[in-house]
Amino acid sequence: MNSNTTQPPEPVQVSEKRNLYLFFIITFLFSWFFWIPPILIGQGIPFPSILADFFLGPFNLGAWGPFVAAFLLTYYNNGKNGVIQLLKRGVDYKFHRIWYLPILLLMPFITGAALLIASLLGDPLPILSIFYEPWLIFFWFFYLLLLGGPLQEEFGWRGYALDRLQSNRSALTSSIILGVVWAVWHFPLNFGTGAAGPQYGMALSLFIGALITMSLMSILFTWIYNNTGRSILAVLLFHASLNLSTFILVPVFEVQSALLFYLILMLGTVVVVLIIWGKKTLMKDKKVEII
């Protein structure tokens, strides 16, 4: 059979490749528009006070870049119905309940184990004040879910970009690409500002750490996403569990040696996932459904 008659989807592939690039461009332009001014302000570049207060305040909109890009492109290409379908995946709980175990407990286990190992080797534990008021765990979980990254990011990174990356790449390759992009996107947030202005050395060291951590983490996100039928809700909850574990429950970043064990445990988890589920789809004997 003539190959020209068997491959009519080629324009669609070109279109989706273009959409993927557009997604990354819009995401970076939107987020960095809000994240770069605080660096400039810290460098002493003058801004009108009302703008400086906004960019340095709690209502900086930079984190919404992936969300905005995903819904903008979905509406442009698929209209209102496409937006509705994307939103529905954000409340899709119809996956096997066994997956709630890694979604909610994997990251608390990794961070807790890393901190425990560090303490057994002589490092002092940070104050785990949240356990004196355990009811606050629920507050922080939902706060982080809605305002601490998951909602702002996961409709874009996993719900939009990951599908398009996996359309012609393995799940492992797609995860690493997305993890690197994810780390680069966060780069402006790595600049601490003090009396001497932005701390460039700190930003570079944080970026290198983020490249490693987010590439590994991205593999775990893909593993959960693919095995829950591309449920955005699943990765929203996993992202919230990640942030809750590392910043509230078990502040692993406050203990230097715990960071090493954190990375080792995460790497070990990724290796186990790759051995059992395979690098092609990160699923057992199933084909990933792509857009």
Backbone as JSON, one array per atom type, in Angstrom:
{
  "sequence": "MNSNTTQPPEPVQVSEKRNLYLFFIITFLFSWFFWIPPILIGQGIPFPSILADFFLGPFNLGAWGPFVAAFLLTYYNNGKNGVIQLLKRGVDYKFHRIWYLPILLLMPFITGAALLIASLLGDPLPILSIFYEPWLIFFWFFYLLLLGGPLQEEFGWRGYALDRLQSNRSALTSSIILGVVWAVWHFPLNFGTGAAGPQYGMALSLFIGALITMSLMSILFTWIYNNTGRSILAVLLFHASLNLSTFILVPVFEVQSALLFYLILMLGTVVVVLIIWGKKTLMKDKKVEII",
  "N": [[0.85, -1.2, 0.0], [0.46, 2.24, -0.71], [2.55, 4.41, 1.0], [1.89, 7.05, 1.38], [-0.81, 7.09, 1.6], [-1.31, 5.93, 3.96], [-0.59, 7.48, 6.07], [-2.08, 9.85, 6.93], [-2.24, 11.32, 9.34], [-0.03, 13.01, 9.61], [-0.02, 15.93, 9.37], [-1.36, 16.51, 11.76], [0.46, 15.59, 13.66], [2.55, 17.37, 13.19], [1.22, 19.69, 13.91], [0.72, 19.2, 16.65], [3.32, 19.05, 17.58], [4.09, 21.66, 17.15], [2.27, 22.86, 18.92], [3.27, 21.92, 21.34], [5.76, 23.21, 21.49], [4.8, 25.84, 21.52], [3.41, 25.77, 23.92], [5.51, 25.57, 25.81], [6.84, 28.0, 25.28], [4.88, 29.98, 25.85], [4.4, 29.39, 28.53], [6.93, 29.92, 29.75], [7.3, 32.66, 29.05], [5.1, 33.88, 30.31], [5.44, 33.15, 33.07], [8.1, 33.98, 33.69], [7.89, 36.66, 33.19], [6.71, 37.57, 35.48], [8.47, 36.66, 37.41], [11.09, 37.55, 36.97], [11.27, 40.39, 37.47], [11.42, 40.65, 40.43], [14.08, 39.82, 40.82], [15.48, 41.82, 39.46], [14.69, 44.02, 40.95], [15.9, 43.37, 43.36], [18.48, 43.73, 42.54], [18.69, 46.38, 42.55], [17.54, 47.88, 40.59], [15.31, 50.4, 39.76], [11.79, 50.31, 40.32], [8.38, 51.34, 39.88], [6.67, 51.94, 42.92], [4.2, 50.66, 43.34], [4.25, 48.58, 41.51], [6.54, 47.22, 42.35], [5.71, 46.37, 44.89], [3.72, 44.6, 44.11], [5.08, 42.62, 42.53], [6.82, 41.6, 44.44], [5.14, 40.67, 46.31], [2.63, 38.44, 47.83], [0.85, 37.77, 45.83], [1.93, 37.35, 43.37], [1.79, 36.23, 40.06], [3.29, 34.35, 38.72], [3.55, 31.52, 38.95], [1.39, 30.47, 37.63], [1.87, 30.04, 34.96], [2.12, 27.45, 33.44], [-0.53, 26.51, 33.67], [-2.06, 28.57, 32.48], [-0.99, 28.5, 29.85], [-1.68, 25.89, 29.02], [-4.52, 25.87, 29.05], [-5.1, 28.01, 27.38], [-4.05, 27.19, 24.87], [-5.48, 24.83, 24.54], [-8.1, 25.78, 24.38], [-7.85, 27.36, 22.07], [-7.28, 25.44, 20.1], [-9.15, 23.37, 20.47], [-11.48, 24.4, 21.39], [-14.37, 25.15, 23.5], [-15.26, 22.62, 24.34], [-12.9, 21.14, 24.46], [-11.61, 22.4, 26.59], [-13.37, 21.75, 28.65], [-13.05, 18.96, 28.73], [-10.38, 18.82, 29.53], [-10.55, 19.96, 32.07], [-12.21, 18.05, 33.28], [-10.48, 15.9, 33.56], [-9.05, 16.77, 35.66], [-10.57, 16.16, 37.84], [-10.79, 13.5, 37.8], [-11.25, 10.65, 39.35], [-11.44, 8.0, 38.88], [-9.62, 5.72, 39.01], [-7.63, 2.83, 39.87], [-7.85, 2.13, 43.29], [-5.58, 1.38, 44.65], [-3.54, 2.99, 43.81], [-3.65, 5.27, 45.29], [-1.98, 4.86, 47.4], [0.9, 5.17, 46.64], [0.52, 7.77, 45.68], [-0.21, 9.37, 47.88], [1.46, 8.55, 49.98], [4.08, 7.89, 49.23], [6.03, 10.01, 48.98], [6.04, 11.18, 51.64], [7.16, 8.94, 52.91], [9.72, 8.72, 51.68], [10.94, 11.22, 52.31], [10.73, 11.19, 55.1], [12.23, 8.88, 55.72], [14.74, 9.67, 54.78], [15.36, 11.77, 56.51], [15.35, 10.39, 58.93], [17.51, 8.6, 58.62], [19.6, 10.45, 58.45], [19.46, 11.55, 61.03], [20.06, 9.31, 62.6], [22.68, 9.07, 62.0], [23.76, 11.11, 63.36], [23.05, 13.77, 62.86], [21.22, 16.62, 63.99], [17.68, 16.63, 64.44], [15.3, 18.66, 62.68], [12.87, 20.96, 64.04], [9.84, 19.43, 64.31], [7.23, 20.74, 64.16], [4.64, 20.57, 63.17], [3.52, 18.17, 63.9], [2.64, 18.51, 66.43], [0.3, 19.77, 66.16], [-1.63, 18.17, 64.53], [-3.97, 18.4, 63.02], [-3.56, 20.52, 61.37], [-2.27, 19.5, 59.21], [-4.11, 18.75, 57.24], [-5.13, 21.23, 56.49], [-2.8, 22.44, 55.4], [-2.27, 20.67, 53.33], [-4.41, 21.03, 51.49], [-4.17, 23.75, 51.08], [-1.64, 23.9, 49.82], [-2.23, 22.32, 47.62], [-4.01, 23.92, 46.17], [-2.82, 26.48, 46.03], [-0.1, 26.22, 46.17], [1.42, 25.24, 44.03], [0.67, 22.63, 42.73], [-2.0, 22.9, 41.43], [-1.47, 25.1, 39.8], [0.48, 24.11, 38.1], [0.14, 21.35, 37.17], [-1.94, 20.84, 35.29], [-0.72, 21.8, 33.08], [2.09, 20.79, 32.85], [1.87, 17.88, 33.1], [-0.79, 17.36, 32.2], [-0.93, 18.59, 29.69], [1.67, 18.92, 28.31], [3.1, 16.47, 28.72], [1.64, 14.4, 27.48], [1.99, 15.04, 24.77], [4.74, 14.89, 24.49], [5.1, 12.15, 24.93], [3.97, 11.07, 22.69], [5.71, 10.39, 20.64], [7.93, 9.45, 21.88], [9.68, 7.54, 24.39], [8.33, 6.83, 27.67], [10.22, 7.26, 29.65], [12.22, 8.91, 28.42], [10.6, 11.11, 27.77], [9.89, 11.94, 30.33], [12.34, 12.76, 31.43], [13.05, 14.87, 29.72], [10.92, 16.62, 30.29], [11.38, 16.99, 33.0], [13.83, 18.4, 32.99], [13.06, 20.75, 31.65], [11.19, 21.64, 33.48], [12.83, 22.19, 35.7], [14.44, 24.26, 34.62], [12.48, 26.16, 34.17], [11.86, 26.87, 36.81], [14.09, 28.33, 37.45], [14.48, 31.25, 37.86], [13.43, 31.49, 40.43], [15.37, 30.57, 42.05], [17.09, 32.54, 42.81], [18.22, 34.05, 45.56], [17.65, 37.02, 47.37], [19.54, 39.39, 48.99], [21.34, 41.62, 51.16], [23.43, 42.07, 49.46], [22.28, 41.82, 47.03], [21.0, 39.69, 44.35], [21.84, 36.27, 44.85], [24.03, 34.75, 43.08], [25.74, 32.5, 43.02], [24.45, 30.75, 44.77], [22.08, 30.42, 43.35], [22.96, 29.0, 41.09], [23.93, 26.59, 42.22], [21.59, 25.62, 43.38], [20.12, 25.26, 41.07], [21.46, 23.18, 39.74], [21.05, 21.11, 41.56], [18.27, 21.05, 41.36], [17.9, 20.19, 38.72], [18.68, 17.5, 38.84], [17.0, 16.47, 40.88], [14.38, 17.11, 39.94], [14.29, 15.81, 37.5], [14.37, 13.12, 38.29], [12.06, 13.13, 39.87], [10.16, 13.75, 37.96], [9.97, 11.39, 36.51], [8.65, 9.75, 38.34], [6.23, 11.13, 38.52], [5.27, 10.72, 35.89], [4.99, 7.96, 35.9], [2.9, 7.61, 37.78], [0.91, 9.14, 36.53], [0.51, 7.84, 34.0], [-0.33, 5.31, 34.84], [-2.72, 5.79, 36.07], [-4.56, 6.25, 34.16], [-4.09, 8.67, 32.82], [-4.9, 10.6, 34.64], [-5.31, 13.78, 35.79], [-6.0, 14.61, 38.29], [-4.75, 12.7, 39.91], [-1.99, 13.36, 39.71], [-2.08, 15.94, 40.64], [-2.7, 15.52, 43.35], [-0.47, 14.0, 44.07], [1.59, 15.84, 43.69], [0.87, 17.72, 45.61], [1.23, 16.16, 47.89], [3.97, 15.75, 47.71], [4.98, 18.42, 48.07], [3.92, 19.01, 50.59], [5.22, 17.09, 52.14], [8.0, 17.67, 51.89], [8.29, 20.34, 52.66], [6.65, 20.94, 54.84], [5.74, 18.72, 56.55], [8.08, 17.03, 56.89], [10.75, 18.7, 56.93], [13.05, 18.3, 54.91], [15.01, 19.68, 53.56], [16.23, 21.27, 55.39], [18.22, 19.94, 56.66], [21.4, 19.21, 55.91], [22.81, 16.77, 55.29], [20.68, 15.07, 55.0], [19.65, 15.64, 52.52], [21.26, 14.28, 50.68], [20.6, 11.6, 51.25], [17.93, 11.72, 50.64], [18.0, 12.1, 47.84], [19.26, 9.69, 47.13], [17.4, 7.76, 47.99], [15.23, 8.51, 46.39], [16.3, 8.05, 43.85], [16.68, 5.29, 44.06], [14.01, 4.47, 44.24], [13.08, 5.23, 41.71], [14.64, 3.55, 40.09], [13.62, 1.02, 40.84], [10.98, 1.33, 39.93], [11.45, 1.55, 37.14], [12.54, -0.97, 36.6], [10.43, -2.73, 37.22], [8.13, -1.7, 35.88], [9.04, -0.84, 33.41], [10.77, 1.11, 30.91], [9.59, 2.1, 28.61], [6.77, 2.69, 28.63], [6.3, 2.95, 31.31], [4.39, 1.39, 32.38], [2.61, -1.7, 32.97], [2.49, -3.91, 30.45], [0.76, -2.38, 28.87], [-0.53, 0.03, 26.6], [0.15, 3.42, 26.37], [-2.37, 5.82, 26.35], [-2.52, 8.38, 24.14], [-3.17, 11.82, 23.64]],
  "CA": [[0.0, 0.0, 0.0], [1.24, 3.48, -0.79], [2.74, 4.98, 2.34], [1.26, 8.37, 1.46], [-2.22, 6.93, 1.96], [-1.43, 5.32, 5.29], [-0.12, 8.39, 7.11], [-2.71, 11.17, 6.89], [-2.13, 12.14, 10.56], [1.21, 13.78, 9.71], [-0.26, 17.34, 9.73], [-1.72, 16.58, 13.17], [1.7, 15.46, 14.41], [3.25, 18.66, 13.06], [0.46, 20.65, 14.7], [0.94, 18.95, 18.07], [4.7, 19.44, 17.87], [4.04, 23.12, 17.26], [1.57, 23.19, 20.15], [4.18, 21.65, 22.45], [6.7, 24.34, 21.55], [4.05, 27.02, 21.95], [3.13, 25.62, 25.35], [6.71, 25.93, 26.57], [7.12, 29.42, 25.08], [3.89, 30.76, 26.61], [4.65, 29.13, 29.95], [8.12, 30.65, 30.2], [7.08, 34.1, 28.93], [4.16, 34.3, 31.35], [6.01, 33.01, 34.41], [9.3, 34.8, 33.89], [7.46, 38.06, 33.23], [6.42, 37.88, 36.88], [9.54, 36.22, 38.31], [12.35, 38.25, 36.77], [11.31, 41.69, 38.15], [11.99, 40.62, 41.79], [15.54, 39.75, 40.73], [15.94, 43.15, 39.07], [14.48, 44.89, 42.11], [16.96, 43.03, 44.3], [19.72, 44.25, 41.99], [18.68, 47.82, 42.73], [16.9, 48.56, 39.46], [14.09, 50.99, 40.32], [10.46, 50.02, 39.8], [7.34, 52.07, 40.61], [6.42, 51.24, 44.19], [3.03, 49.79, 43.24], [4.69, 47.37, 40.8], [7.48, 46.5, 43.22], [4.92, 45.69, 45.93], [3.01, 43.48, 43.49], [6.01, 41.56, 42.14], [7.44, 41.03, 45.63], [4.08, 40.27, 47.23], [2.14, 37.05, 47.8], [-0.07, 37.55, 44.73], [2.66, 37.22, 42.11], [1.08, 35.23, 39.27], [4.22, 33.6, 37.89], [3.38, 30.06, 39.0], [0.26, 30.05, 36.81], [2.25, 29.92, 33.56], [1.71, 26.2, 32.79], [-1.99, 26.46, 33.66], [-2.52, 29.51, 31.45], [-0.6, 28.01, 28.53], [-2.44, 24.68, 28.68], [-5.92, 26.17, 28.75], [-5.13, 28.9, 26.22], [-3.85, 26.39, 23.66], [-6.6, 23.89, 24.43], [-9.26, 26.53, 23.87], [-7.57, 27.78, 20.7], [-7.29, 24.3, 19.19], [-10.26, 22.44, 20.67], [-12.67, 25.11, 21.81], [-14.9, 24.98, 24.85], [-15.32, 21.2, 24.68], [-11.55, 20.73, 24.85], [-11.37, 22.93, 27.94], [-14.18, 20.95, 29.57], [-12.4, 17.65, 28.86], [-9.16, 19.0, 30.33], [-11.0, 20.16, 33.45], [-12.73, 16.78, 33.8], [-9.36, 15.06, 33.97], [-8.6, 17.28, 36.94], [-11.39, 15.57, 38.9], [-10.93, 12.09, 37.44], [-10.84, 9.78, 40.45], [-11.78, 6.62, 38.52], [-8.48, 4.84, 38.8], [-7.58, 1.82, 40.92], [-7.58, 2.77, 44.58], [-4.23, 1.05, 45.13], [-2.62, 4.06, 43.44], [-3.63, 6.31, 46.31], [-0.86, 4.61, 48.31], [2.06, 5.98, 46.25], [0.16, 9.18, 45.49], [-0.26, 10.1, 49.15], [2.4, 8.09, 51.01], [5.45, 7.65, 48.77], [6.93, 11.11, 49.32], [6.27, 11.22, 53.09], [8.07, 7.86, 53.27], [11.08, 9.05, 51.23], [11.47, 12.34, 53.1], [10.87, 10.74, 56.49], [13.35, 7.95, 55.8], [15.98, 10.44, 54.6], [15.62, 12.51, 57.75], [15.65, 9.41, 59.96], [18.89, 8.13, 58.41], [20.5, 11.55, 58.83], [19.46, 11.69, 62.49], [20.76, 8.15, 63.15], [24.11, 9.29, 61.78], [24.23, 12.15, 64.25], [22.54, 15.12, 62.59], [20.04, 16.96, 64.79], [16.42, 16.74, 63.72], [14.64, 19.96, 62.76], [11.66, 20.94, 64.86], [8.7, 18.94, 63.53], [6.14, 21.36, 64.92], [3.33, 20.24, 62.61], [2.97, 16.98, 64.56], [2.0, 18.94, 67.67], [-1.02, 20.21, 65.74], [-1.78, 17.35, 63.32], [-5.11, 18.82, 62.2], [-3.08, 21.48, 60.38], [-1.8, 18.78, 58.02], [-5.16, 18.82, 56.22], [-5.14, 22.6, 55.99], [-1.64, 22.68, 54.54], [-2.39, 19.85, 52.12], [-5.32, 21.67, 50.53], [-3.58, 25.04, 50.73], [-0.59, 23.64, 48.83], [-2.88, 21.8, 46.42], [-4.66, 25.0, 45.42], [-2.02, 27.7, 45.88], [1.32, 25.96, 46.36], [2.1, 24.64, 42.9], [-0.01, 21.59, 41.96], [-3.04, 23.41, 40.54], [-0.87, 26.02, 38.83], [1.44, 23.45, 37.21], [-0.08, 20.01, 36.65], [-2.73, 20.85, 34.06], [0.21, 22.09, 32.0], [3.21, 19.85, 32.69], [1.43, 16.53, 32.82], [-2.03, 17.31, 31.44], [-0.76, 19.05, 28.3], [2.97, 18.67, 27.68], [3.56, 15.08, 28.79], [0.98, 13.62, 26.42], [2.59, 15.34, 23.47], [6.09, 14.33, 24.51], [5.03, 10.69, 24.85], [3.39, 10.63, 21.41], [6.75, 9.8, 19.79], [9.1, 9.16, 22.72], [9.39, 6.65, 25.52], [7.92, 7.53, 28.89], [11.43, 7.68, 30.37], [12.79, 10.07, 27.73], [9.66, 12.22, 27.94], [9.97, 12.4, 31.72], [13.6, 13.48, 31.64], [12.92, 16.15, 29.01], [10.02, 17.49, 31.04], [12.05, 17.33, 34.26], [14.82, 19.45, 32.72], [12.29, 21.97, 31.38], [10.6, 22.0, 34.78], [13.9, 22.81, 36.5], [14.81, 25.54, 33.99], [11.36, 27.08, 34.43], [11.97, 27.35, 38.19], [15.4, 28.94, 37.67], [14.46, 32.58, 38.5], [13.09, 31.4, 41.85], [16.56, 30.16, 42.79], [17.87, 33.7, 43.2], [17.92, 34.68, 46.83], [18.07, 38.43, 47.39], [19.96, 39.86, 50.31], [21.93, 42.96, 51.14], [24.33, 42.18, 48.3], [21.53, 41.55, 45.81], [20.79, 38.28, 44.04], [22.95, 35.37, 45.18], [24.18, 33.98, 41.85], [26.32, 31.2, 43.33], [23.39, 29.93, 45.34], [21.14, 30.1, 42.28], [23.54, 27.96, 40.25], [23.96, 25.33, 42.95], [20.2, 25.17, 43.49], [19.67, 24.82, 39.75], [22.05, 21.86, 39.48], [20.29, 20.18, 42.39], [16.91, 20.94, 40.82], [17.96, 19.38, 37.51], [18.73, 16.09, 39.23], [15.81, 16.12, 41.64], [13.16, 17.2, 39.15], [14.31, 14.76, 36.48], [13.93, 11.9, 38.97], [10.68, 13.31, 40.28], [9.33, 13.73, 36.76], [9.74, 9.98, 36.18], [7.61, 9.27, 39.26], [4.98, 11.75, 38.09], [4.82, 10.03, 34.69], [4.58, 6.62, 36.35], [1.57, 7.73, 38.37], [0.0, 9.68, 35.51], [0.19, 6.81, 33.01], [-1.02, 4.17, 35.46], [-4.05, 6.2, 36.53], [-5.35, 6.62, 32.99], [-3.84, 10.08, 32.52], [-5.68, 11.41, 35.57], [-4.63, 14.97, 36.31], [-6.24, 14.62, 39.74], [-3.73, 11.87, 40.56], [-0.72, 14.09, 39.83], [-2.34, 17.08, 41.53], [-2.58, 15.03, 44.72], [0.92, 13.59, 44.28], [2.38, 17.07, 43.8], [0.56, 18.29, 46.92], [1.89, 15.31, 48.87], [5.4, 16.07, 47.61], [5.27, 19.71, 48.7], [3.61, 18.89, 52.01], [6.25, 16.27, 52.79], [9.34, 18.27, 51.9], [8.34, 21.69, 53.22], [5.84, 21.09, 56.05], [5.8, 17.55, 57.44], [9.47, 16.63, 57.16], [11.55, 19.69, 56.17], [14.3, 17.6, 54.63], [16.01, 20.61, 53.05], [16.87, 21.96, 56.5], [19.32, 19.09, 57.14], [22.25, 19.07, 54.73], [23.09, 15.38, 54.94], [19.43, 14.41, 54.62], [19.45, 15.84, 51.09], [21.92, 13.18, 49.98], [19.8, 10.38, 51.42], [16.7, 12.0, 49.89], [18.28, 11.81, 46.43], [19.55, 8.26, 46.99], [16.13, 7.04, 48.11], [14.43, 8.79, 45.21], [16.92, 7.32, 42.75], [16.35, 3.88, 44.25], [12.6, 4.29, 43.88], [12.98, 5.32, 40.25], [15.22, 2.32, 39.53], [12.63, -0.04, 41.05], [9.87, 1.58, 39.0], [11.89, 1.23, 35.78], [12.72, -2.42, 36.49], [9.14, -3.42, 37.28], [7.14, -1.2, 34.91], [9.66, -0.66, 32.1], [11.02, 2.51, 30.56], [8.86, 2.54, 27.41], [5.51, 3.34, 29.01], [6.19, 2.95, 32.77], [3.17, 0.63, 32.68], [2.75, -3.13, 32.74], [1.78, -4.51, 29.31], [-0.32, -1.52, 28.39], [-0.13, 1.13, 25.74], [-0.3, 4.71, 26.89], [-3.29, 6.55, 25.47], [-2.01, 9.73, 23.91], [-4.13, 12.8, 23.13]],
  "C": [[0.88, 1.24, 0.0], [1.32, 4.12, 0.59], [2.08, 6.33, 2.49], [-0.2, 8.27, 1.89], [-2.41, 6.37, 3.36], [-1.03, 6.27, 6.41], [-0.74, 9.78, 7.0], [-2.55, 11.98, 8.16], [-0.92, 13.04, 10.61], [0.97, 15.25, 10.03], [-0.62, 17.51, 11.2], [-0.47, 16.5, 14.04], [2.49, 16.77, 14.37], [2.56, 19.7, 13.93], [0.71, 20.46, 16.19], [2.37, 19.27, 18.48], [4.78, 20.95, 18.03], [3.38, 23.54, 18.56], [2.45, 22.96, 21.38], [5.18, 22.79, 22.61], [6.0, 25.6, 22.03], [3.73, 26.97, 23.44], [4.34, 26.06, 26.17], [7.0, 27.43, 26.46], [6.18, 30.28, 25.92], [4.13, 30.61, 28.11], [5.81, 29.96, 30.47], [7.89, 32.17, 30.13], [6.18, 34.61, 30.05], [4.83, 34.28, 32.72], [7.19, 33.93, 34.64], [8.99, 36.29, 33.84], [7.21, 38.5, 34.67], [7.59, 37.56, 37.81], [10.85, 36.98, 38.15], [12.38, 39.63, 37.45], [11.81, 41.64, 39.6], [13.51, 40.52, 41.81], [16.11, 41.12, 40.41], [15.8, 44.14, 40.22], [15.56, 44.64, 43.15], [18.32, 43.54, 43.85], [19.8, 45.77, 42.12], [18.08, 48.59, 41.58], [15.55, 49.09, 39.93], [12.83, 50.57, 39.57], [9.48, 50.94, 40.52], [6.91, 51.26, 41.83], [5.24, 50.28, 44.1], [3.37, 48.48, 42.53], [5.64, 46.55, 41.66], [6.72, 45.73, 44.3], [4.21, 44.47, 45.35], [3.96, 42.32, 43.19], [6.64, 40.86, 43.35], [6.41, 40.47, 46.61], [3.6, 38.84, 47.03], [1.24, 36.74, 46.6], [0.62, 37.57, 43.37], [2.1, 36.03, 41.34], [1.98, 34.28, 38.5], [3.97, 32.11, 37.84], [2.27, 29.56, 38.08], [0.61, 29.87, 35.33], [1.82, 28.64, 32.88], [0.19, 26.07, 32.66], [-2.54, 27.34, 32.54], [-2.22, 28.99, 30.06], [-1.44, 26.82, 28.1], [-3.87, 25.02, 28.28], [-6.05, 27.11, 27.56], [-5.01, 28.1, 24.93], [-4.97, 25.38, 23.46], [-7.83, 24.59, 23.88], [-9.07, 26.93, 22.41], [-7.73, 26.62, 19.72], [-8.54, 23.44, 19.27], [-11.53, 23.09, 21.18], [-13.12, 24.79, 23.22], [-14.94, 23.51, 25.28], [-13.95, 20.67, 25.11], [-11.21, 21.18, 26.25], [-12.13, 22.1, 28.97], [-13.54, 19.58, 29.81], [-11.14, 17.74, 29.71], [-9.52, 19.17, 31.8], [-11.49, 18.86, 34.07], [-11.61, 15.86, 34.26], [-8.76, 15.52, 35.3], [-9.42, 16.79, 38.12], [-11.61, 14.08, 38.65], [-10.36, 11.19, 38.53], [-11.04, 8.3, 40.12], [-10.55, 5.82, 38.09], [-8.41, 3.9, 40.0], [-7.12, 2.46, 42.23], [-6.2, 2.46, 45.14], [-3.25, 2.18, 44.85], [-2.64, 5.23, 44.42], [-2.48, 6.1, 47.3], [0.39, 5.36, 47.88], [1.73, 7.46, 46.1], [0.28, 9.95, 46.8], [0.86, 9.74, 50.13], [3.84, 7.95, 50.55], [6.4, 8.76, 49.22], [7.09, 11.32, 50.82], [7.24, 10.12, 53.54], [9.51, 8.22, 52.9], [11.69, 10.16, 52.08], [11.68, 11.94, 54.55], [12.05, 9.81, 56.67], [14.68, 8.68, 55.67], [16.35, 11.17, 55.88], [15.99, 11.55, 58.89], [17.09, 8.9, 59.84], [19.89, 9.2, 58.84], [20.59, 11.69, 60.35], [20.19, 10.52, 63.16], [22.27, 8.28, 63.0], [24.63, 10.51, 62.54], [23.75, 13.55, 63.97], [21.32, 15.41, 63.45], [18.79, 17.08, 63.91], [15.92, 18.17, 63.76], [13.4, 19.84, 63.64], [10.47, 20.55, 63.98], [7.42, 19.43, 64.19], [4.76, 20.96, 64.43], [2.69, 19.07, 63.35], [2.4, 17.3, 65.94], [0.59, 19.45, 67.4], [-1.4, 19.48, 64.45], [-2.96, 17.74, 62.44], [-4.69, 19.84, 61.13], [-2.55, 20.8, 59.12], [-2.83, 18.88, 56.91], [-5.25, 20.22, 55.63], [-4.01, 22.83, 55.0], [-1.72, 21.86, 53.26], [-3.25, 20.57, 51.08], [-4.84, 23.07, 50.15], [-2.53, 24.86, 49.64], [-1.18, 23.12, 47.53], [-3.4, 22.92, 45.54], [-3.75, 26.18, 45.13], [-0.52, 27.46, 45.93], [2.01, 25.24, 45.23], [1.3, 23.63, 42.1], [-1.05, 22.12, 40.97], [-2.44, 24.28, 39.44], [-0.06, 25.28, 37.77], [0.92, 22.2, 36.5], [-0.99, 19.92, 35.44], [-1.83, 21.1, 32.85], [1.27, 21.04, 31.8], [2.75, 18.46, 32.3], [0.2, 16.52, 31.89], [-1.9, 17.73, 29.99], [0.56, 18.59, 27.69], [3.34, 17.19, 27.64], [2.92, 14.21, 27.72], [1.67, 13.82, 25.08], [4.04, 14.85, 23.39], [6.06, 12.82, 24.3], [4.49, 10.18, 23.51], [4.43, 10.01, 20.5], [8.05, 9.55, 20.56], [8.7, 8.18, 23.8], [8.99, 7.49, 26.73], [9.14, 8.04, 29.66], [12.04, 8.93, 29.74], [11.91, 11.29, 27.91], [9.76, 12.81, 29.34], [11.22, 13.22, 31.97], [13.56, 14.84, 30.95], [12.07, 17.12, 29.82], [10.63, 17.89, 32.38], [13.07, 18.44, 34.09], [14.11, 20.78, 32.47], [11.7, 22.52, 32.68], [11.62, 22.72, 35.66], [14.3, 24.17, 35.94], [13.73, 26.58, 34.25], [11.44, 27.68, 35.83], [13.19, 28.24, 38.41], [15.34, 30.33, 38.31], [14.15, 32.53, 40.0], [14.29, 31.0, 42.7], [17.4, 31.34, 43.28], [17.38, 34.22, 44.54], [18.4, 36.12, 46.78], [18.39, 38.83, 48.82], [20.55, 41.24, 50.18], [22.83, 43.16, 49.93], [23.61, 41.91, 46.99], [21.38, 40.07, 45.57], [22.04, 37.44, 44.3], [23.16, 34.4, 44.02], [24.78, 32.6, 42.1], [25.29, 30.25, 43.88], [22.41, 29.5, 44.26], [21.67, 28.97, 41.41], [23.55, 26.61, 40.96], [22.56, 24.76, 43.12], [19.7, 24.62, 42.16], [20.21, 23.43, 39.43], [21.32, 20.8, 40.3], [18.89, 19.96, 41.86], [16.88, 20.09, 39.56], [17.9, 17.89, 37.85], [17.41, 15.68, 39.89], [14.56, 16.09, 40.77], [13.13, 16.2, 38.0], [13.86, 13.44, 37.09], [12.46, 11.99, 39.34], [9.73, 13.22, 39.08], [9.02, 12.3, 36.32], [8.63, 9.41, 37.06], [6.26, 9.87, 38.91], [4.41, 11.02, 36.87], [4.3, 8.64, 35.02], [3.17, 6.65, 36.92], [0.54, 8.17, 37.33], [-0.43, 8.6, 34.52], [-0.63, 5.67, 33.61], [-2.37, 4.52, 36.06], [-4.91, 6.68, 35.37], [-5.27, 8.08, 32.64], [-4.71, 11.0, 33.4], [-4.84, 12.58, 36.07], [-4.84, 15.08, 37.81], [-5.15, 13.84, 40.47], [-2.42, 12.64, 40.74], [-0.88, 15.38, 40.63], [-2.13, 16.66, 42.99], [-1.14, 14.62, 45.04], [1.82, 14.8, 44.47], [2.13, 17.72, 45.17], [1.23, 17.49, 48.03], [3.4, 15.56, 48.89], [5.73, 17.35, 48.35], [5.0, 19.68, 50.2], [4.72, 18.16, 52.75], [7.55, 17.03, 52.96], [9.41, 19.62, 52.59], [7.6, 21.83, 54.56], [6.03, 19.92, 57.01], [7.22, 17.24, 57.88], [10.38, 17.56, 56.36], [12.96, 19.19, 55.88], [15.4, 18.55, 54.17], [16.71, 21.4, 54.16], [18.05, 21.18, 57.08], [20.18, 18.7, 55.95], [22.46, 17.61, 54.33], [21.84, 14.63, 54.51], [19.15, 14.56, 53.13], [20.07, 14.72, 50.27], [21.09, 11.91, 50.06], [18.46, 10.51, 50.69], [16.89, 11.65, 48.42], [18.53, 10.32, 46.21], [18.26, 7.44, 47.04], [15.23, 7.27, 46.9], [14.97, 8.05, 43.99], [16.6, 5.83, 42.86], [14.92, 3.57, 43.88], [12.41, 4.31, 42.37], [13.52, 4.06, 39.59], [14.24, 1.15, 39.67], [11.46, 0.11, 40.09], [10.25, 1.19, 37.58], [12.05, -0.27, 35.59], [11.37, -3.13, 36.4], [8.2, -2.99, 36.16], [7.73, -0.93, 33.52], [9.73, 0.79, 31.68], [10.15, 3.02, 29.41], [7.59, 3.29, 27.76], [5.37, 3.54, 30.52], [4.88, 2.3, 33.23], [3.44, -0.83, 32.4], [1.85, -3.57, 31.58], [0.59, -3.68, 28.84], [0.26, -0.41, 27.54], [-0.68, 2.42, 26.31], [-1.22, 5.37, 25.88], [-2.8, 7.98, 25.35], [-3.09, 10.55, 23.24], [-4.95, 12.33, 21.94]]
}
